[in-house]
Amino acid sequence: MNEYQKAVGVPTSELDLRGVICPYNFVKTKLKLETMKEGEVLSVLLDDGDPIRNVPRSVENEGHTVLTQERVDQAYRVLIRREESD
């Protein structure tokens, strides 16, 4: 991944978590982020309701950056940048 891709948030990985209930969607997101390098971007598809309310907040609490949240049909696409963990 080059610096431009990092800057604009081009996803290096994607998870489709539509139909996955809380807290499993956050757990799967967290586990995927742990396999990624700092600065890489994960695209996550989440359902409306609890998933879109809880997962972005939870990953920010873990120290990662939510770059965008956009509506896609009946779901949401959230782009999350992996930040360095302690």
Biopython code that builds the backbone (N, CA, C, O; Angstrom):
import numpy as np
from Bio.PDB.StructureBuilder import StructureBuilder

atoms = [
    (1, "MET", "N", (0.850, -1.185, 0.000)),
    (1, "MET", "CA", (0.000, 0.000, 0.000)),
    (1, "MET", "C", (0.886, 1.236, 0.000)),
    (1, "MET", "O", (1.845, 1.324, 0.766)),
    (2, "ASN", "N", (0.557, 2.184, -0.862)),
    (2, "ASN", "CA", (1.353, 3.408, -0.911)),
    (2, "ASN", "C", (0.761, 4.478, 0.009)),
    (2, "ASN", "O", (-0.304, 4.290, 0.596)),
    (3, "GLU", "N", (1.468, 5.595, 0.121)),
    (3, "GLU", "CA", (1.042, 6.669, 1.032)),
    (3, "GLU", "C", (-0.301, 7.266, 0.615)),
    (3, "GLU", "O", (-1.106, 7.645, 1.466)),
    (4, "TYR", "N", (-0.543, 7.349, -0.701)),
    (4, "TYR", "CA", (-1.819, 7.893, -1.167)),
    (4, "TYR", "C", (-2.977, 7.031, -0.695)),
    (4, "TYR", "O", (-3.977, 7.550, -0.200)),
    (5, "GLN", "N", (-2.849, 5.708, -0.846)),
    (5, "GLN", "CA", (-3.919, 4.813, -0.410)),
    (5, "GLN", "C", (-4.167, 4.967, 1.085)),
    (5, "GLN", "O", (-5.317, 4.978, 1.523)),
    (6, "LYS", "N", (-3.095, 5.088, 1.874)),
    (6, "LYS", "CA", (-3.259, 5.278, 3.319)),
    (6, "LYS", "C", (-3.993, 6.583, 3.605)),
    (6, "LYS", "O", (-4.861, 6.636, 4.476)),
    (7, "ALA", "N", (-3.642, 7.636, 2.866)),
    (7, "ALA", "CA", (-4.221, 8.961, 3.114)),
    (7, "ALA", "C", (-5.713, 8.997, 2.799)),
    (7, "ALA", "O", (-6.491, 9.603, 3.536)),
    (8, "VAL", "N", (-6.111, 8.352, 1.709)),
    (8, "VAL", "CA", (-7.521, 8.428, 1.307)),
    (8, "VAL", "C", (-8.360, 7.303, 1.878)),
    (8, "VAL", "O", (-9.583, 7.311, 1.740)),
    (9, "GLY", "N", (-7.723, 6.340, 2.516)),
    (9, "GLY", "CA", (-8.491, 5.281, 3.154)),
    (9, "GLY", "C", (-8.961, 4.197, 2.211)),
    (9, "GLY", "O", (-10.084, 3.708, 2.339)),
    (10, "VAL", "N", (-8.111, 3.808, 1.252)),
    (10, "VAL", "CA", (-8.448, 2.705, 0.352)),
    (10, "VAL", "C", (-8.339, 1.399, 1.145)),
    (10, "VAL", "O", (-7.282, 1.102, 1.702)),
    (11, "PRO", "N", (-9.418, 0.622, 1.201)),
    (11, "PRO", "CA", (-9.394, -0.594, 2.027)),
    (11, "PRO", "C", (-8.381, -1.618, 1.544)),
    (11, "PRO", "O", (-8.230, -1.841, 0.343)),
    (12, "THR", "N", (-7.694, -2.236, 2.486)),
    (12, "THR", "CA", (-6.806, -3.351, 2.174)),
    (12, "THR", "C", (-7.495, -4.674, 2.505)),
    (12, "THR", "O", (-7.075, -5.727, 2.026)),
    (13, "SER", "N", (-8.544, -4.626, 3.314)),
    (13, "SER", "CA", (-9.323, -5.816, 3.675)),
    (13, "SER", "C", (-10.785, -5.422, 3.816)),
    (13, "SER", "O", (-11.117, -4.254, 4.022)),
    (14, "GLU", "N", (-11.658, -6.432, 3.699)),
    (14, "GLU", "CA", (-13.088, -6.162, 3.855)),
    (14, "GLU", "C", (-13.749, -7.292, 4.636)),
    (14, "GLU", "O", (-13.424, -8.467, 4.462)),
    (15, "LEU", "N", (-14.683, -6.907, 5.498)),
    (15, "LEU", "CA", (-15.511, -7.868, 6.229)),
    (15, "LEU", "C", (-16.965, -7.555, 5.927)),
    (15, "LEU", "O", (-17.386, -6.401, 6.004)),
    (16, "ASP", "N", (-17.731, -8.580, 5.583)),
    (16, "ASP", "CA", (-19.171, -8.416, 5.398)),
    (16, "ASP", "C", (-19.836, -9.020, 6.628)),
    (16, "ASP", "O", (-19.948, -10.240, 6.751)),
    (17, "LEU", "N", (-20.277, -8.151, 7.541)),
    (17, "LEU", "CA", (-20.873, -8.611, 8.795)),
    (17, "LEU", "C", (-22.373, -8.368, 8.846)),
    (17, "LEU", "O", (-22.958, -8.298, 9.927)),
    (18, "ARG", "N", (-22.994, -8.239, 7.682)),
    (18, "ARG", "CA", (-24.448, -8.110, 7.656)),
    (18, "ARG", "C", (-25.040, -9.413, 8.177)),
    (18, "ARG", "O", (-24.626, -10.501, 7.777)),
    (19, "GLY", "N", (-26.002, -9.289, 9.065)),
    (19, "GLY", "CA", (-26.639, -10.466, 9.640)),
    (19, "GLY", "C", (-25.928, -10.998, 10.880)),
    (19, "GLY", "O", (-26.400, -11.944, 11.510)),
    (20, "VAL", "N", (-24.795, -10.394, 11.229)),
    (20, "VAL", "CA", (-24.049, -10.811, 12.426)),
    (20, "VAL", "C", (-24.481, -9.922, 13.589)),
    (20, "VAL", "O", (-24.476, -8.696, 13.470)),
    (21, "ILE", "N", (-24.851, -10.532, 14.704)),
    (21, "ILE", "CA", (-25.382, -9.765, 15.836)),
    (21, "ILE", "C", (-24.267, -9.280, 16.765)),
    (21, "ILE", "O", (-23.160, -9.818, 16.771)),
    (22, "CYS", "N", (-24.592, -8.248, 17.548)),
    (22, "CYS", "CA", (-23.679, -7.758, 18.580)),
    (22, "CYS", "C", (-23.593, -8.815, 19.682)),
    (22, "CYS", "O", (-24.608, -9.450, 19.969)),
    (23, "PRO", "N", (-22.462, -9.033, 20.302)),
    (23, "PRO", "CA", (-21.184, -8.343, 20.077)),
    (23, "PRO", "C", (-20.288, -9.056, 19.073)),
    (23, "PRO", "O", (-19.122, -8.685, 18.936)),
    (24, "TYR", "N", (-20.792, -10.072, 18.363)),
    (24, "TYR", "CA", (-19.927, -10.843, 17.472)),
    (24, "TYR", "C", (-19.361, -10.013, 16.331)),
    (24, "TYR", "O", (-18.237, -10.247, 15.889)),
    (25, "ASN", "N", (-20.146, -9.029, 15.847)),
    (25, "ASN", "CA", (-19.631, -8.198, 14.757)),
    (25, "ASN", "C", (-18.429, -7.366, 15.229)),
    (25, "ASN", "O", (-17.479, -7.175, 14.470)),
    (26, "PHE", "N", (-18.462, -6.874, 16.464)),
    (26, "PHE", "CA", (-17.298, -6.144, 16.984)),
    (26, "PHE", "C", (-16.116, -7.082, 17.200)),
    (26, "PHE", "O", (-14.982, -6.738, 16.868)),
    (27, "VAL", "N", (-16.375, -8.261, 17.751)),
    (27, "VAL", "CA", (-15.289, -9.228, 18.003)),
    (27, "VAL", "C", (-14.598, -9.588, 16.683)),
    (27, "VAL", "O", (-13.369, -9.617, 16.616)),
    (28, "LYS", "N", (-15.378, -9.860, 15.640)),
    (28, "LYS", "CA", (-14.793, -10.213, 14.346)),
    (28, "LYS", "C", (-14.005, -9.032, 13.770)),
    (28, "LYS", "O", (-12.940, -9.225, 13.184)),
    (29, "THR", "N", (-14.523, -7.815, 13.933)),
    (29, "THR", "CA", (-13.819, -6.623, 13.465)),
    (29, "THR", "C", (-12.501, -6.455, 14.210)),
    (29, "THR", "O", (-11.463, -6.206, 13.598)),
    (30, "LYS", "N", (-12.544, -6.592, 15.533)),
    (30, "LYS", "CA", (-11.339, -6.446, 16.354)),
    (30, "LYS", "C", (-10.285, -7.486, 15.982)),
    (30, "LYS", "O", (-9.108, -7.155, 15.843)),
    (31, "LEU", "N", (-10.703, -8.742, 15.820)),
    (31, "LEU", "CA", (-9.765, -9.800, 15.468)),
    (31, "LEU", "C", (-9.122, -9.537, 14.100)),
    (31, "LEU", "O", (-7.926, -9.767, 13.920)),
    (32, "LYS", "N", (-9.918, -9.056, 13.140)),
    (32, "LYS", "CA", (-9.367, -8.750, 11.816)),
    (32, "LYS", "C", (-8.359, -7.610, 11.907)),
    (32, "LYS", "O", (-7.292, -7.679, 11.298)),
    (33, "LEU", "N", (-8.686, -6.558, 12.664)),
    (33, "LEU", "CA", (-7.763, -5.431, 12.819)),
    (33, "LEU", "C", (-6.439, -5.882, 13.431)),
    (33, "LEU", "O", (-5.379, -5.362, 13.080)),
    (34, "GLU", "N", (-6.501, -6.848, 14.345)),
    (34, "GLU", "CA", (-5.276, -7.333, 14.989)),
    (34, "GLU", "C", (-4.342, -8.020, 14.002)),
    (34, "GLU", "O", (-3.141, -8.107, 14.256)),
    (35, "THR", "N", (-4.872, -8.515, 12.869)),
    (35, "THR", "CA", (-4.026, -9.186, 11.871)),
    (35, "THR", "C", (-3.443, -8.200, 10.868)),
    (35, "THR", "O", (-2.613, -8.579, 10.042)),
    (36, "MET", "N", (-3.865, -6.945, 10.928)),
    (36, "MET", "CA", (-3.461, -5.948, 9.944)),
    (36, "MET", "C", (-2.296, -5.113, 10.461)),
    (36, "MET", "O", (-2.034, -5.053, 11.662)),
    (37, "LYS", "N", (-1.600, -4.466, 9.516)),
    (37, "LYS", "CA", (-0.488, -3.586, 9.868)),
    (37, "LYS", "C", (-1.013, -2.185, 10.161)),
    (37, "LYS", "O", (-2.075, -1.789, 9.681)),
    (38, "GLU", "N", (-0.253, -1.451, 10.951)),
    (38, "GLU", "CA", (-0.624, -0.065, 11.253)),
    (38, "GLU", "C", (-0.780, 0.720, 9.951)),
    (38, "GLU", "O", (0.056, 0.627, 9.052)),
    (39, "GLY", "N", (-1.861, 1.491, 9.865)),
    (39, "GLY", "CA", (-2.108, 2.320, 8.692)),
    (39, "GLY", "C", (-2.979, 1.650, 7.641)),
    (39, "GLY", "O", (-3.509, 2.332, 6.765)),
    (40, "GLU", "N", (-3.141, 0.335, 7.703)),
    (40, "GLU", "CA", (-4.015, -0.337, 6.746)),
    (40, "GLU", "C", (-5.469, -0.024, 7.073)),
    (40, "GLU", "O", (-5.805, 0.311, 8.209)),
    (41, "VAL", "N", (-6.327, -0.137, 6.062)),
    (41, "VAL", "CA", (-7.737, 0.242, 6.207)),
    (41, "VAL", "C", (-8.622, -0.979, 6.001)),
    (41, "VAL", "O", (-8.470, -1.729, 5.037)),
    (42, "LEU", "N", (-9.551, -1.156, 6.937)),
    (42, "LEU", "CA", (-10.526, -2.240, 6.886)),
    (42, "LEU", "C", (-11.887, -1.663, 6.538)),
    (42, "LEU", "O", (-12.338, -0.696, 7.151)),
    (43, "SER", "N", (-12.540, -2.266, 5.545)),
    (43, "SER", "CA", (-13.914, -1.921, 5.189)),
    (43, "SER", "C", (-14.828, -2.954, 5.827)),
    (43, "SER", "O", (-14.654, -4.157, 5.630)),
    (44, "VAL", "N", (-15.814, -2.474, 6.600)),
    (44, "VAL", "CA", (-16.742, -3.379, 7.284)),
    (44, "VAL", "C", (-18.165, -3.024, 6.863)),
    (44, "VAL", "O", (-18.563, -1.861, 6.913)),
    (45, "LEU", "N", (-18.927, -4.033, 6.450)),
    (45, "LEU", "CA", (-20.344, -3.843, 6.154)),
    (45, "LEU", "C", (-21.147, -4.256, 7.379)),
    (45, "LEU", "O", (-21.026, -5.378, 7.871)),
    (46, "LEU", "N", (-21.970, -3.328, 7.864)),
    (46, "LEU", "CA", (-22.739, -3.545, 9.092)),
    (46, "LEU", "C", (-24.212, -3.246, 8.853)),
    (46, "LEU", "O", (-24.570, -2.425, 8.009)),
    (47, "ASP", "N", (-25.050, -3.925, 9.609)),
    (47, "ASP", "CA", (-26.486, -3.650, 9.564)),
    (47, "ASP", "C", (-26.809, -2.352, 10.292)),
    (47, "ASP", "O", (-26.016, -1.849, 11.088)),
    (48, "ASP", "N", (-27.993, -1.822, 9.997)),
    (48, "ASP", "CA", (-28.526, -0.661, 10.701)),
    (48, "ASP", "C", (-28.842, -1.063, 12.144)),
    (48, "ASP", "O", (-28.908, -2.250, 12.464)),
    (49, "GLY", "N", (-29.034, -0.074, 13.005)),
    (49, "GLY", "CA", (-29.393, -0.367, 14.393)),
    (49, "GLY", "C", (-28.169, -0.497, 15.280)),
    (49, "GLY", "O", (-27.218, 0.275, 15.161)),
    (50, "ASP", "N", (-28.201, -1.490, 16.183)),
    (50, "ASP", "CA", (-27.105, -1.670, 17.132)),
    (50, "ASP", "C", (-25.737, -1.804, 16.475)),
    (50, "ASP", "O", (-24.784, -1.187, 16.951)),
    (51, "PRO", "N", (-25.596, -2.589, 15.392)),
    (51, "PRO", "CA", (-24.256, -2.730, 14.815)),
    (51, "PRO", "C", (-23.621, -1.399, 14.407)),
    (51, "PRO", "O", (-22.464, -1.144, 14.744)),
    (52, "ILE", "N", (-24.357, -0.549, 13.690)),
    (52, "ILE", "CA", (-23.752, 0.707, 13.228)),
    (52, "ILE", "C", (-23.577, 1.683, 14.395)),
    (52, "ILE", "O", (-22.722, 2.566, 14.327)),
    (53, "ARG", "N", (-24.349, 1.544, 15.435)),
    (53, "ARG", "CA", (-24.162, 2.402, 16.615)),
    (53, "ARG", "C", (-22.979, 1.941, 17.461)),
    (53, "ARG", "O", (-22.217, 2.764, 17.969)),
    (54, "ASN", "N", (-22.826, 0.630, 17.611)),
    (54, "ASN", "CA", (-21.847, 0.101, 18.571)),
    (54, "ASN", "C", (-20.454, -0.168, 18.014)),
    (54, "ASN", "O", (-19.461, 0.143, 18.671)),
    (55, "VAL", "N", (-20.363, -0.739, 16.819)),
    (55, "VAL", "CA", (-19.050, -1.153, 16.312)),
    (55, "VAL", "C", (-18.112, 0.034, 16.094)),
    (55, "VAL", "O", (-16.974, -0.021, 16.561)),
    (56, "PRO", "N", (-18.533, 1.122, 15.399)),
    (56, "PRO", "CA", (-17.595, 2.235, 15.230)),
    (56, "PRO", "C", (-17.121, 2.819, 16.576)),
    (56, "PRO", "O", (-15.941, 3.131, 16.735)),
    (57, "ARG", "N", (-18.020, 2.960, 17.514)),
    (57, "ARG", "CA", (-17.644, 3.491, 18.837)),
    (57, "ARG", "C", (-16.652, 2.558, 19.527)),
    (57, "ARG", "O", (-15.682, 3.011, 20.134)),
    (58, "SER", "N", (-16.902, 1.262, 19.429)),
    (58, "SER", "CA", (-16.032, 0.282, 20.085)),
    (58, "SER", "C", (-14.635, 0.259, 19.482)),
    (58, "SER", "O", (-13.653, 0.164, 20.218)),
    (59, "VAL", "N", (-14.522, 0.345, 18.138)),
    (59, "VAL", "CA", (-13.181, 0.321, 17.549)),
    (59, "VAL", "C", (-12.427, 1.610, 17.869)),
    (59, "VAL", "O", (-11.205, 1.590, 18.020)),
    (60, "GLU", "N", (-13.145, 2.734, 17.974)),
    (60, "GLU", "CA", (-12.485, 3.972, 18.396)),
    (60, "GLU", "C", (-12.004, 3.857, 19.838)),
    (60, "GLU", "O", (-10.931, 4.358, 20.175)),
    (61, "ASN", "N", (-12.786, 3.204, 20.687)),
    (61, "ASN", "CA", (-12.359, 2.977, 22.073)),
    (61, "ASN", "C", (-11.105, 2.111, 22.130)),
    (61, "ASN", "O", (-10.329, 2.196, 23.082)),
    (62, "GLU", "N", (-10.907, 1.272, 21.105)),
    (62, "GLU", "CA", (-9.711, 0.419, 21.015)),
    (62, "GLU", "C", (-8.518, 1.194, 20.469)),
    (62, "GLU", "O", (-7.404, 0.673, 20.426)),
    (63, "GLY", "N", (-8.749, 2.445, 20.051)),
    (63, "GLY", "CA", (-7.648, 3.287, 19.569)),
    (63, "GLY", "C", (-7.503, 3.380, 18.064)),
    (63, "GLY", "O", (-6.533, 3.960, 17.574)),
    (64, "HIS", "N", (-8.456, 2.815, 17.310)),
    (64, "HIS", "CA", (-8.399, 2.885, 15.848)),
    (64, "HIS", "C", (-9.203, 4.094, 15.368)),
    (64, "HIS", "O", (-9.933, 4.707, 16.147)),
    (65, "THR", "N", (-9.066, 4.435, 14.080)),
    (65, "THR", "CA", (-9.716, 5.615, 13.528)),
    (65, "THR", "C", (-10.811, 5.220, 12.544)),
    (65, "THR", "O", (-10.555, 4.497, 11.581)),
    (66, "VAL", "N", (-12.037, 5.697, 12.789)),
    (66, "VAL", "CA", (-13.132, 5.511, 11.837)),
    (66, "VAL", "C", (-13.023, 6.641, 10.819)),
    (66, "VAL", "O", (-13.204, 7.811, 11.156)),
    (67, "LEU", "N", (-12.725, 6.280, 9.566)),
    (67, "LEU", "CA", (-12.530, 7.281, 8.515)),
    (67, "LEU", "C", (-13.850, 7.743, 7.922)),
    (67, "LEU", "O", (-14.073, 8.943, 7.760)),
    (68, "THR", "N", (-14.726, 6.801, 7.598)),
    (68, "THR", "CA", (-16.023, 7.146, 7.005)),
    (68, "THR", "C", (-17.076, 6.126, 7.407)),
    (68, "THR", "O", (-16.774, 4.985, 7.754)),
    (69, "GLN", "N", (-18.323, 6.580, 7.348)),
    (69, "GLN", "CA", (-19.488, 5.696, 7.483)),
    (69, "GLN", "C", (-20.447, 6.129, 6.392)),
    (69, "GLN", "O", (-20.865, 7.287, 6.347)),
    (70, "GLU", "N", (-20.798, 5.198, 5.512)),
    (70, "GLU", "CA", (-21.729, 5.556, 4.439)),
    (70, "GLU", "C", (-22.795, 4.484, 4.282)),
    (70, "GLU", "O", (-22.547, 3.293, 4.468)),
    (71, "ARG", "N", (-23.976, 4.941, 3.938)),
    (71, "ARG", "CA", (-25.107, 4.034, 3.726)),
    (71, "ARG", "C", (-24.912, 3.310, 2.394)),
    (71, "ARG", "O", (-24.604, 3.941, 1.383)),
    (72, "VAL", "N", (-25.088, 2.000, 2.391)),
    (72, "VAL", "CA", (-24.988, 1.189, 1.173)),
    (72, "VAL", "C", (-26.193, 0.247, 1.179)),
    (72, "VAL", "O", (-26.226, -0.730, 1.927)),
    (73, "ASP", "N", (-27.179, 0.552, 0.338)),
    (73, "ASP", "CA", (-28.425, -0.218, 0.310)),
    (73, "ASP", "C", (-29.033, -0.270, 1.721)),
    (73, "ASP", "O", (-29.335, 0.774, 2.300)),
    (74, "GLN", "N", (-29.211, -1.464, 2.271)),
    (74, "GLN", "CA", (-29.817, -1.601, 3.603)),
    (74, "GLN", "C", (-28.771, -1.698, 4.712)),
    (74, "GLN", "O", (-29.104, -2.025, 5.851)),
    (75, "ALA", "N", (-27.514, -1.417, 4.387)),
    (75, "ALA", "CA", (-26.431, -1.568, 5.367)),
    (75, "ALA", "C", (-25.566, -0.308, 5.387)),
    (75, "ALA", "O", (-25.886, 0.692, 4.746)),
    (76, "TYR", "N", (-24.478, -0.376, 6.127)),
    (76, "TYR", "CA", (-23.501, 0.706, 6.192)),
    (76, "TYR", "C", (-22.115, 0.152, 5.925)),
    (76, "TYR", "O", (-21.782, -0.951, 6.359)),
    (77, "ARG", "N", (-21.295, 0.936, 5.198)),
    (77, "ARG", "CA", (-19.886, 0.596, 5.019)),
    (77, "ARG", "C", (-19.089, 1.546, 5.910)),
    (77, "ARG", "O", (-19.213, 2.766, 5.808)),
    (78, "VAL", "N", (-18.280, 0.969, 6.772)),
    (78, "VAL", "CA", (-17.441, 1.736, 7.678)),
    (78, "VAL", "C", (-15.983, 1.459, 7.332)),
    (78, "VAL", "O", (-15.563, 0.304, 7.262)),
    (79, "LEU", "N", (-15.213, 2.524, 7.115)),
    (79, "LEU", "CA", (-13.784, 2.375, 6.861)),
    (79, "LEU", "C", (-13.030, 2.700, 8.146)),
    (79, "LEU", "O", (-13.203, 3.767, 8.734)),
    (80, "ILE", "N", (-12.188, 1.755, 8.570)),
    (80, "ILE", "CA", (-11.464, 1.874, 9.839)),
    (80, "ILE", "C", (-9.972, 1.752, 9.559)),
    (80, "ILE", "O", (-9.526, 0.789, 8.936)),
    (81, "ARG", "N", (-9.198, 2.743, 10.028)),
    (81, "ARG", "CA", (-7.746, 2.668, 9.883)),
    (81, "ARG", "C", (-7.140, 2.046, 11.127)),
    (81, "ARG", "O", (-7.409, 2.470, 12.251)),
    (82, "ARG", "N", (-6.321, 1.036, 10.905)),
    (82, "ARG", "CA", (-5.621, 0.343, 12.001)),
    (82, "ARG", "C", (-4.557, 1.280, 12.561)),
    (82, "ARG", "O", (-3.695, 1.764, 11.827)),
    (83, "GLU", "N", (-4.624, 1.529, 13.849)),
    (83, "GLU", "CA", (-3.632, 2.369, 14.515)),
    (83, "GLU", "C", (-2.727, 1.475, 15.358)),
    (83, "GLU", "O", (-3.068, 0.335, 15.672)),
    (84, "GLU", "N", (-1.589, 2.009, 15.710)),
    (84, "GLU", "CA", (-0.640, 1.239, 16.532)),
    (84, "GLU", "C", (-1.272, 0.923, 17.862)),
    (84, "GLU", "O", (-1.888, 1.787, 18.486)),
    (85, "SER", "N", (-1.125, -0.310, 18.301)),
    (85, "SER", "CA", (-1.677, -0.702, 19.599)),
    (85, "SER", "C", (-0.564, -0.765, 20.633)),
    (85, "SER", "O", (0.603, -0.976, 20.301)),
    (86, "ASP", "N", (-0.941, -0.582, 21.881)),
    (86, "ASP", "CA", (0.070, -0.606, 22.952)),
    (86, "ASP", "C", (0.453, -2.024, 23.301)),
    (86, "ASP", "O", (1.289, -2.239, 24.179)),
]
sb = StructureBuilder()
sb.init_structure("model")
sb.init_model(0)
sb.init_chain("A")
sb.init_seg("    ")
for serial, (resi, resn, name, xyz) in enumerate(atoms, 1):
    if name == "N":
        sb.init_residue(resn, " ", resi, " ")
    sb.init_atom(name, np.array(xyz, "f"), 0.0, 1.0, " ", f" {name:<3s}", serial, name[0])
structure = sb.get_structure()
